[in-house]
Amino acid sequence: MKKHYLKTFFFYLFLAFIFSCSSDDIKNKNSLQDEINSKAESSIIGKKIASIKNGNIRLLASDTSINKGVKNLIDPSDQNNISYNRSTIVNIDNMYYLRSYSNDGLVTTTLLEEEEESNNGEVNLLVAGISCTSKACSGTNGCVPNANKKSCSSCLGDCTKTVTSVEYEEEF
């Protein structure tokens, strides 16, 4: 009789352990999904960040949101603790780039795609999703995304390519 109670006790103890572990996994999965959704919402990929009209470039987003967006592109998990303090639009070989400067000397150059507005002659600049980051080539035109969106131009030193895309789930 005691063996029966002991078996039943261990069976229920085992079930409690299984259910407690699986609920932790669900909480961790939901927490990770919330973090990913938050990063996607603050992403600048595919978003208009500047416009050009009559040769004048005008930023459409605040410096803070651009710098935060570049940080999320380059270091989405915040492992490297990179902080950008300034970003500018540059034209290199007839291509537009967002050039962002970090506090520790890193320069990230992000390819911008042109999107023409047919009704007013304005050209919008959108983040293409490829960035190249370097400290050694920060003062040159090396380590810049190529137009093919697959590689960075040559750099004698460090050059890290980051390609990022965001896919949004449709909710029904």
N, C-alpha and C positions, 0 to 999 in steps of 0.2 A: 504494500500500500504506500509506504514512504517513497519507494522508487518511482511510483506513478506521479506523486506530487512533485518530486524532484525533477523528473523529466518535463513535466508541464511548466514548472518554474523556469527552467533553462530555455525551454521553447519560447516562452513569452519574453524573457530577457533578450534572447536572440532577435526576436521580432522588433522589440523596442530599439535595439542597437541599429538594425537595418533601416528602420524608418527615420531615426534621428540623423543618420549619415546621409540618406537620400534627400532630406529636406535641406541640409546644409549645402549640398550640391546645387539644388535649385536656387537657393538664395545667392550663392556665388555666381551662378550662371546669369541670374537676373541682374546682379550688380555689374558684372562684366558687360552685359548688353546695354545697360544704362550708360556706362562709361563710353562705349563705342558710339551710341546714339548721340551723346553730348559732343563728342569729337566731330562727328559727321555734321551736326547742326552748326558748329563753329567753323567748318571747313570753308575754304575759299575756292576750292576746285570748281571750275565751271562758272564761277560768279564774276559779274562785272565789277572790276575794281578801279577802272579808269576809263576815260573817254578822250578822244582827240577830235577837235573841231578847229579848222583853219590853222592847223599846226600847233595848237595849244593843248597841252595835256592837263587834264583835270582829274584828280582822284575822286572816286565815288564812295570810297569807304574811309573810315577814320584810320589814323596811324595805328591806334591801339588795336583795332580789329584786324588790320593787315598784319601787324607784327605777331599777334596771337595766332592768326591763320597760318602764317609761315612756320611758326613754331610747331603747330599741329601737323603740318606737312612733314617736317623734318624729324621731329621727335615726338610722335603721338603718344608714346607710353611714358614720356617725361623721364627717361633713363639718364639722359645726358645733362639735364638741367640747363638747356640752352635758353637764352633770353635775348630777343631782338629788340633793338632800341630805335632803329631808323630804317626806312625803306624808301626807295626812289624808283622811278621808271627810267630805264635807259634804252637807247637804240644802239644795237651793235649789228653791223652788216645788214641794215634794213629790216631787222627783227626787233620786236619790243620784248623787254624783260623787266621783271620786278627784281631789283637788287636789294637785299636785306642784310643789315649789318648787326652782328651780335656783340654783346658786351665783352667777349673774350677774343675778338679778332677774326672770327669766322665770317665769311661772306657767302650768302646763299643767293644764287641767281636762278630765277624761276621763269620759264618760258611763258609768254602771253600770246594768246591767239587773238586775231583781229576779227571783229564781227561788225559789218557795215550796217548802219541804219539807213534804209533807202529813202526815207522821207525827209531827213534833215542834213544829210551829208556828214553825220557824226560817225566816228568809228569807235566801237567799244572794245576794251581790252579785257579778256577773260583769262583766268589762270588755267593753263593747259594740263597741269598735273605732273610735270617733270621739273626737278630742281637739281642743281649741282652745287655742292658746298665745298669750300676750300679756305684754308688759311694762307697757304703758300702762294696761291695765285690770286689773292684778294685784290691786288692792285693792277691786275692785267685783265685781258679778255680771254684768258685761259679758264678752263673749268666752267664752261657755259653750255647749257642744253643745246643740242643740235636740233635743226628743224624737223628731223625724222622722229623726234620724241623718244628715241631709243638710247641715246648716248650723250656723253659730255665731250666738249672739245678738249684737246690735249692740254696738259698742265704738268710742268716739271715739279712734282711734289704731290701733296695730298689732294685728292678730288673724289668726293663721294656723290654718287648719283642716287636720287630718291624718286621713285615713280609711285604716284598715289592716285587711286580712283575711289570714288564713293558711289555705291549703288544704294538707291533708296527702295525699300520695300513698299509695294502698293498695299494700302489697306482697303479692304472691301467692306 
